[in-house]
Structure formats: C-alpha cells, structure tokens
Amino acid sequence: ELEWLNYVPGVRESRRLMGDYIMRQRDYDEQTVHPDTVAFTDWGPDVHHPEGFWVKGNDCIHVYQGRRTSIPYRTLYSKNIENLFMAGRCHSATHIALGGTRVMRPMCATGQAAGTAAAIARQHDTTPRGVYQDHLRQLQQALLRDGCYLIGVRNADERDLALRAVATSSSEAAGAGATNVNNGWNRVVDKNRNAWVPDPKLPGPQWVELQLAKPARFDTVHVTFERRCTACQVQVFLNDAWRTVANIEDDTARRTARNFPPVEAGRLRLLFDKPSADVAVCEIRLYDQHEQRSR
C-alpha cells in the first residue's frame, strides 16, 4: 500500500549541515570561483514544484544547466563540530544551491575531496578546518593528480617531472600543439582545447615527446586524453634507442596511469603506430613513485 509514496514527494533531498561556507544561488548567478574549490557542478539548481507528482504544467525550474560552478572545500566540514567531514547531499548548501550539487557526479567528487582531505588531516595531525588553513594547496594538487578538474587551478605538482620538460611532437594539428600536454590543464577550458593532436593529413606513426633538462629516475606515467584512451606505446630513450616500457589500450576512460620498472632517462614519448581521429592527448605526468613512498 505504501510503495507508491516514494514517487510522490520527489524532493530528492536530505538533512543538510552547516559548514564554514554555505553555497547559495548567488554562487551560480555570479559564477563564483572559490579559492578553495575542490569540485564543480555544471548541472545547475534543479528545483521541483512543491506539489511534486501532482503538479500540472512545468514541474521543474532548470535555468543554469551547462554553467560550471565551483564547490568550495569549506562546505565539506562542520562549522561547530571540530572533527566532522560531510559530503554528498548533506554538505553545506541552501535548498536552491543543493538543487545543482545533489546529482551523482558532483556528489561523488565531494566524497573524493572529503576523503582526500581526511587523509591529509591525519598526515598532519590537524582538523578539517586546519586543512583549509594550512594545507589547501596540497589538497587541491592531490585531487588534480588523481584526475579531478578544479576550476581555475593548474597542475603545480613539484613531483611531476613533466612540468619541467620540453614537449615536442612528430606533427600537430592547428591549435593543438605538443606544449599542451604539460601546460597544467587536463581538459578543454573555455575555448582552449588544451590537447596535442597529430596532423590528421599525415600517416602514422606519430608521437609526442617530453625531454627533461637532465636524466631522472621515474617509474610511472599518467596520461589524460581529450575524449578516450587510444592505443599507444609508452617509450623511453635508453642506450641510444627507444624502448617500450608500457602499453596503453583503447578504452572509454579518458585517463590512465601506467607503472613500469624504474628507469633513469631524459626522454619519454607516446608512440601511436596507427593514429585515429580519437588521438588527442591533454596531459602527461611523470613520477618517481619510489621516491614519493620513501618520503
């Protein structure tokens, strides 16, 4: 007898808690980019009519869809309970603002941000607010390293060897040069594609290369594509020859990380034997995971 009630109210909300910041409709209106952004939504407030299922005519106001809005870290911890994180539908937001954050993708992102912040709080023996006050840059860079996109925040990871490398390629399409793979962005931003694309008029093989200022030890590469992973070889230049240390397969995911036995080298490249229309590389990161663990 009660099964049908689930479909009547349609509010899709839950109890909300108050943080150091409360997201409001103004955040959407003014497209505020918070200095402590840790996630975003481009859904926009999706506010339903109070009559819910029974309303006649338009039952939903949805005017912000497609406009990216920053979600600040200060909405993910309590303003008065020192050690309480909150993510998902209970984060700090008004009824209107929650209408644009309560959908799955931004809520998953707030969960990832809160979990990462909790690890940093434990590492530094501090509180959630202490992470905001003293370790915000570490939090944002950790999220970027794990593939997140934070509005207005570039990759500035000191451990990423690729940031200090010179990028070159076998060819490039107009407006899609090799320098895009280590310019600090991992996707399209506004009108900037932020991707290397080989000249579509030329046959394979095609490659994009990173050359370090001097040889360094590394064992991990992160690659983010514009749309989807496309098959290529990860190669390093050792003993005057290119050697394959890992392979990337076709995949619907945009981002992949590959580990391989540590090497000491000054050059790395992605080699595409048979380039397709899907070849568009947004970001390459290069790490020495052994050095990271030893810290």
ABEGO torsion letter per residue (X at the ends): XAAAAAAAAGAGBBBBBBBABBBBAAAAAAGBBBAABABBBAAEBBBBBAAEAABBEBABBBAABGBBBBBBAAAABBAABAABBBBEAABBBBAAAAAAAABAAAAAAAAAAAAAAAAAAAAAGBBAAAAAAAAAAAAAAAAAAAGBBBBGBBBABAABAAAABBBBBABBBBGBBAAAAAAGBABBBEABAGBBBBBAABBOBBBBBBBBABBBBBABBBBBBAABBBBBBBBBBBGGBBBBABBBBBBABABBBBBBBBBBBABBBBBBABBBAABBBABBBBBBAAAAAAX
